[in-house]
Amino acid sequence: MAAACSFRSIVRAPPLPRCPSRRAVRCCSATPGAASTSKLVFEVKERLEKEHPGLPTGRSGRDDDEMILWFLKDRKFNIDEAISKLTKAIKWRQDFRISELSEESVKGLYQTGKAYVHDSFDIYDRPVLVVVAAKHFPSKHDPVENEKLCAFLVEKALNRLPAGKENILGIFDLRGFRVENGDLQFLKFLIDVFYYYYPKRLGQVLFVDAPFVFQPMWQLVKPLLKQYASLVRFCDAETVRKEYFTKETVPPDFRC
């Protein structure tokens, strides 16, 4: 527990640089009104149709208004940046066959219990994705299957978002974590997933009861997170129970 306590702090990221160009300054200004936002969404749709006609349409496709708006917000309404990031995300979804993922398709690793979407929300009404690090063995599990399980669970959590809520809570249960559970390759994939493909969908990350052996892994991962490191909080299991859930909604791995 002493080792875990040494980690208990929120890492603060440096402020983002100001937009260098005249156009960027305009795009980085306050959120536009509804009419202007609709025009921006329409412009993105037109450009995607013209410049990337091969991208799929429909839900999470190049003509999905909600997805387009989300990426515009993520890029502070800079159209060029939003199109670049959105194009990459849609291509990834297509190549990774996100729409075909199901509990049956990830059944093998899902049954290990190393990751799951909790049945209840936290006290802020956020869906909760729990990862039990001590059950993750990169030397035994196919890395591609690990990635598919990750994508399936993120999709499942986001599909449970209540009306008006926009992000989820991630909990990494590090109790019992050993060197053989460390997987830098998977953590890099996870960072890419939430930065490029599901931007700003992760509201907070809890690293619970991190042992001393986890410190070298954190030192490698922390620089990769950049400003998103501010989402991380190191805490103990008691904090999870008391500050994020009611007695009735605590995840099974954290019940007394």
N, C-alpha and C positions, 0 to 999 in steps of 0.2 A: 504493500500500500504506500510505503514511503516513496518508492520509485514513481508510482503513479502520481503522487501529490506534487512531485517536482515538475511535472508537466502541466499542472492545472493553470493554464492561462490562455487567454485569447490572443492569438497572433494578429497584430494589426498591420495592414498593408499600407505602403506609401500611397499618397494621393495619385490619381490618374493624371497623366500629362494633359495640358490643354490642347484643344484641337489646333493644329498648326495653320491650316488653310482657311480662307474666307468662307468657303463652302462648308467646311467641317464645323466652323464656329456656328453657322446657321443651323446645321443639323444637330449640334449638341446643345441647342437652346432648350427652353422649356417645352414640355410635351405639347404638341399641337392640339387644336380643338378637333371635335368629332369630324367635321367636314374636311378639314385638312388631312386628318388621319386616313379617311376613306380614300382621298385622292392619292395619298402615298401608297396605300395598299394596292389600289388599282394600277398605279404606275409600275410597281414591282411585278404584279401579275402579267402586265403587258410585256415587260422586258424579259421575264422568264420564258414566256411563250415564244418570244422572238429569238432570244439568245440561247435558250436551252429547251427546244421543243421535245427533246427525247425524254425529259423528266416526266415521271408519272403524274397524273392528276388525281383529284379526289382527296379523301382524308389524308392529311400529312403530305400532300403533293404540292405541286407548284401553283395551284389555284385555291389552296386552302387559306381563306381569309384570316382565320384565327392564328394559324401558324405563321403566316406572313407578318401579321401585326406583332406577334411575340418577338420575332427576330428583329423587326424594326425597333421595338422598344429596347431590346438588348443592345443594339448598335446605335442607340440614341438618335434614331430616325435618320441615320446616314444611309441613304438608299444603296449606294455602291457597296458599302460594307455589309449591309443586310443581305443583299443579293449574293455576295460572295460566300457568306457564312451559311445562308439558307440553301444554296446550291450544293454545297459540300454535305450538309446534313441530309438533304433528300437523296443524294447519290448514295450516301452511307446506308440509309434505311433500305434503299432498293437493293444494294449489293449484299447487305446483311440479312435481307429477307425478314425484316422486322414483323411484317404483317402475318408471316407464317409461323411465328413463334407461339408456342402454347405450353401449358403445363405438361402435356404428354411429350412434347418434343425435347423438354429439358428434364424429364422425369428422373434420369439417372443421378444427376447431381442435386436436383431439388430434394430428393429423398434423404440426402446426407444431413439436411437441416443446417447447412452452413450459411444459408441466407434465405430470408423470407420476408414477405410483407405482412406486418402485424395486422390482426383483425380489427383493432381499434385505432382511433386517431390519438394524437397527443393532446394536451390541454389547449393547444392553439389550433385544433382541428386540422392538423396536417397528417397525411398518410405517413406511415413509418416503415422504413426499410432497415432491417436488422441484418448485420453480418457477424457471424460467429467465427472469429479468426482461427481459433484452435481446431476447427473442423476443416480448414482449408489446407490441402496438401498438393502444392504445385507439381511435385515430382510424380504424383500418382494420377492427377486429373488432367485431362486434355485441355490445353489452354483455350482452344476455340470453343469448347463446350462451356468453359467457365465464362467466356465472354457472352455466349448466348444466354446463359442463365442470368447474367447481370442485366442484359438488355431486356429480357422478359420481365424481370422483377421491377425494373425502372418503369417500364410501360404499365405494368399492373398497378404500381403505386400512383402514377399520374392519372390513370383512368379512374381512380377512386377520389380524386380531388373534389371536395365539396364546392358548391357554387360560391364564387367570390374568393376562393383560395388558389394560390398560384405555385406553391412549392411544397417540398416534402422534407421530412427529418431523416437523416441517416445516422444510424447507431452502429459503431464498430465495437463489438464486445471483445476486448483484448485480454480478458482473463484466461490464463493458461497459454498465452501466445508463446511460441518457441521459435527458434531459428528456422526450423523446417517448415514453419507456416508462412514465413516471409516470401513475398512474391512481388518484386519491384515491377516486373513486366505487366502484371495484372493491374497494379495501382496506376501505372502510366496510362493503361487503357481506360481505366475508370475516370481519370482526370480528363482525358480527351472526350469521353462520353458526355460528361457534364459541362465541359467548356464549349465544345463544338456542336454537339447534337441536341443537348437538353440545357441550353444556357439559362442560368438563373432559376432553375427548377429545384435546386438543392438549397433549402433555406438555412440549414445548420447541420454540422457534423459533430457527433459526440464520439470521442475516443475514450472508452471506459476501462478504468483500472489498467492502464498501460504499464507493463513490467519494464524493468531496466533494459532488458534485451531488445525492446522495441525502439529504443532511442536511436541507434544507427539507421534504422529504416526511416524514421521520421526526419532525420537530418538529410537524407537523400530525397525524400518526397517533398519536404517543405518548400524548397526553391522552385519546384515544378508547379506548385499551386499558385505562385505569385500573389496577386491581390486576393485570390480566393482562400488563401490561408486564414483570412479573418473569419471564415465560417467555422473554423475548427475550435472545439472546446475540449480540453482534457478534464475528465471528472471521474467520480467513482459511481458504483452501482446505486448507492443510496441517493445520490444527487439525481440520477435518472428517475428513480421512483418518486422522489418528493417534488421535483421541480418540473417534470415533464408529463406526468401521468397521475390519474387518480388511482386509488387502491384497486378499483375494479378494472382499470384499463392497462395496467402494467403488462408489458410483454412477458410471456412465460419464462424466458431465461433470466428475468430480473425479479421475479417474485421471491419473497423471503421463504 
